[in-house]
Amino acid sequence: MEGEAADLKGKTSSFSSEISGGGVTVEQCQKMIQKSLRTPMVKFLMEHLEKSGCNIPGNFIKAENCDLTVTGGYSRGRGIVICNNHIDMQDEVDQAVIHELIHAYDDCTVKNLNWANCAHHACSEIRAGHLSGDCHFKRELLRGYMKMRGHEQDCVKRRVMKSLASNPFCSETAAKDAMEAVWDTCYNDMRPFERAP
C-alpha cells in the first residue's frame, strides 16, 4: 500500500470523500466531471498541478462504480475516481473533485510523501478538509451538525479520523496522535491558495 490508495472496488481506500446519495450512471457522472472541470476552484487547482510539473493525463479524473460507500478517492499513478453510484448532484461531484485534487497536489508537491505514514496521511486530509469547503457551515447543517462555534475545525477533525480509520497502517490511537501532532502546521498550510477559500 505504500504510496498507493487501495482500489475502491471491494477494498478500503485511504483517500476518500464521504457519501451522501444513491447514484447516477457512469455516463451521467462523466458529464458532471466535465462540468466540474469548468468551475473556478477546479480550474485553479488543475492549473497549479500543471505549474508544479505534475503529470495530469486526459483520464486523470474518471467515473466508476465503487463497492465502498464513498464519493471518490485519489490513488498515486491512477488518478481520481468519482464513484457515480454514490453521488446524486453536481455539487457532490464538484466537492469530491476539489477534495481529491488537493490530495493529488500534495502527492505531487510534497517530497517523500508516504500515504502509509499516519502523519503524512493526516496532513493531507487536514488540508483537503479545510481547503476544499467540505466543512463549510451549510454542509455541516445538511449533515445534521448544528454547532455554531468551532464547527469547521471539529468537522475537519471528524473527517480526518474517519479517513484514517480506513488506513491499515493507522490504529485509532496512532491516527489521533498523528492528527494532533501535525494539526497546526497542516491546518495553516494553504498552498496553492493564499488563504483558505
C-alpha positions in Angstrom: 0.0 0.0 0.0 3.0 2.3 0.3 2.3 5.4 -1.7 -1.0 4.0 -3.1 -4.6 4.2 -2.1 -6.3 0.8 -2.3 -8.7 0.1 -5.2 -12.1 1.5 -4.5 -13.7 -1.8 -5.6 -14.1 -4.1 -2.7 -11.3 -2.7 -0.6 -10.7 0.2 1.7 -9.4 3.5 0.2 -7.4 5.7 2.4 -8.2 8.9 0.5 -11.9 9.2 0.1 -14.7 11.7 0.5 -17.9 10.9 2.4 -21.0 9.6 0.6 -24.4 11.1 0.6 -26.6 9.9 -2.3 -27.9 6.9 -4.2 -26.1 7.4 -7.5 -26.1 8.2 -11.2 -24.9 6.3 -14.2 -21.2 6.4 -15.2 -22.1 8.4 -18.3 -24.0 11.0 -16.2 -21.1 11.2 -13.8 -18.6 11.7 -16.6 -20.7 14.7 -17.8 -20.8 16.0 -14.2 -17.0 15.7 -14.0 -16.7 17.6 -17.3 -18.9 20.4 -15.9 -16.8 20.3 -12.7 -13.6 20.9 -14.7 -15.0 24.3 -15.7 -15.6 25.6 -12.2 -13.1 28.2 -10.9 -11.8 26.2 -8.0 -11.2 23.1 -10.0 -9.5 25.1 -12.8 -7.4 26.8 -10.2 -6.2 23.5 -8.7 -5.6 21.9 -12.1 -3.5 25.0 -13.2 -1.4 24.7 -10.0 -0.9 21.0 -10.5 0.4 21.7 -14.0 2.6 24.6 -12.9 4.1 22.3 -10.3 5.1 19.9 -13.0 2.5 17.3 -12.1 1.5 14.8 -14.7 -2.2 15.2 -15.5 -3.2 12.7 -18.2 -6.5 13.2 -20.1 -8.2 10.4 -18.0 -6.9 11.7 -14.6 -10.4 12.1 -13.2 -12.9 9.4 -14.1 -16.3 8.0 -13.0 -16.5 4.4 -11.8 -18.9 2.2 -9.9 -17.4 1.7 -6.4 -18.1 -1.0 -3.8 -17.1 1.3 -1.0 -19.7 3.8 0.2 -17.6 6.9 -0.7 -18.0 9.7 -3.3 -14.4 9.4 -4.5 -10.8 8.7 -4.0 -7.3 9.5 -5.2 -4.6 7.0 -5.9 -1.0 7.7 -7.0 -0.5 6.5 -10.5 -4.2 6.0 -11.1 -5.6 9.5 -10.5 -9.0 10.4 -9.2 -12.1 8.2 -9.2 -15.5 9.7 -8.7 -18.0 7.0 -7.5 -21.0 7.5 -9.7 -23.1 5.0 -7.7 -22.7 7.2 -4.6 -23.4 10.7 -5.8 -26.6 12.4 -6.9 -25.9 16.1 -7.5 -23.3 18.2 -9.3 -22.3 19.9 -6.1 -21.3 16.4 -4.7 -19.1 15.8 -7.8 -17.5 19.3 -7.5 -16.8 18.8 -3.8 -15.3 15.3 -4.3 -13.1 16.5 -7.3 -11.8 19.5 -5.3 -11.1 17.4 -2.2 -9.2 14.7 -4.3 -7.3 17.4 -6.3 -5.8 18.7 -3.0 -4.6 15.1 -2.3 -3.2 14.9 -5.8 -1.4 18.3 -5.3 0.1 17.1 -2.0 1.2 13.8 -3.6 2.9 15.7 -6.4 4.5 18.5 -4.5 5.4 17.1 -1.1 8.8 15.3 -1.2 8.8 11.7 0.0 5.0 11.7 0.8 4.2 8.3 2.2 0.4 7.5 2.4 1.1 4.6 4.8 2.6 7.1 7.3 -0.3 8.3 9.6 1.1 11.8 10.0 1.5 12.3 6.2 -1.9 10.9 5.5 -3.4 13.1 8.3 -1.8 16.2 7.0 -3.2 15.8 3.5 -6.7 15.0 4.9 -6.5 18.1 7.2 -5.6 20.2 4.2 -8.2 18.7 1.9 -10.9 19.0 4.6 -10.0 22.6 5.3 -9.3 23.9 1.8 -12.0 22.1 -0.2 -15.0 23.6 1.6 -16.1 20.1 2.9 -16.7 21.6 6.3 -18.5 24.9 5.5 -21.3 25.6 7.9 -24.1 24.9 5.3 -22.7 21.4 4.6 -22.4 20.6 8.2 -26.0 21.7 8.8 -27.1 19.4 6.0 -25.2 16.5 7.7 -27.1 17.2 10.9 -24.3 19.0 12.9 -25.7 22.2 14.4 -22.7 23.6 16.3 -22.4 27.4 15.9 -18.8 27.9 17.0 -15.8 25.8 16.1 -17.8 23.7 13.6 -15.2 23.8 10.9 -12.3 22.5 12.9 -14.5 19.9 14.5 -15.7 18.8 11.1 -12.2 18.6 9.7 -11.0 16.5 12.7 -14.0 14.1 12.4 -13.5 13.6 8.7 -9.7 13.1 9.1 -10.3 10.4 11.8 -12.9 8.7 9.5 -10.4 8.6 6.6 -7.5 7.5 8.8 -9.7 4.7 10.1 -9.5 3.1 6.7 -5.7 3.2 6.6 -4.5 -0.2 7.7 -1.2 1.4 8.9 -3.0 3.6 11.5 -4.7 2.4 14.6 -7.2 4.7 16.2 -4.7 5.9 18.8 -1.9 6.4 16.1 -4.4 8.3 13.9 -5.4 10.6 16.7 -1.8 11.2 17.8 -0.7 11.8 14.2 -3.6 14.3 13.6 -2.8 16.2 16.7 0.9 16.3 16.0 0.5 17.8 12.6 -2.7 19.8 13.1 -1.3 23.4 13.4 1.2 23.1 10.6 -1.1 21.4 8.2 -4.3 23.3 9.0 -2.4 26.6 8.4 -0.7 25.3 5.1 -2.8 27.0 2.4 -0.8 26.0 -0.7 -1.6 26.6 -3.5 -4.1 29.1 -2.2 -3.1 32.4 -0.5 -5.8 31.9 2.1 -8.5 29.3 2.8 -11.2 29.6 0.2 
